[in-house]
Amino acid sequence: MKAEPPVSLLNIIGQQWSQEFNSVSFAADKAAVETIRNQFHDAVPPVERMLTDWCFRGIGVSKADTGHRDRARILFDRSEPFIRHLKSPWQAGRRELKRVKAGGWPLQIREIEPASNKDHPGLQAADLLSWLIRCRYEYGDKLIDSRVPVMMFPFMAAGRLRGGFLDQSTIRSLYIEKRTLELGHNYAFV
């Protein structure tokens, strides 16, 4: 029997066209990060901090939430270990911004918590996007599944997918040479 995707997941994907919806996905070559960090330890952050910083620079909040505190909740799959790399800096950033009476993303976020993808279909959409991007980087245009371009299209077409791949050359340019680069996911759907 052919499995049908859950309606709630399709609704999340379909709403990209009619609402404010941002997807941000960065990937890093871990070996490249460690190689450059060994040479320039003070200039290049650990890979976890690098990815967290880049993702939060790109995701933003909705127009209605700009300038308001405690507006956003960040949900992670219960089994996702990356939550620990985000939750501690968020809590520390929140304390510091309150202390100096400043604003910033840590104050806009109300909570960072684990959740079940059965209860939150947005987590299913995030997993789908993550898998699609991984397939594209691992297999390039030699796709293992012909449905990958079709599934990527809603994220790519509206320009709502931001991010990129941080390889050795990109890391050197950004952190050592301090150049501004246009990062992006560039795919040739052939």
Disulfide bonds with the S-S distance in Angstrom:
none
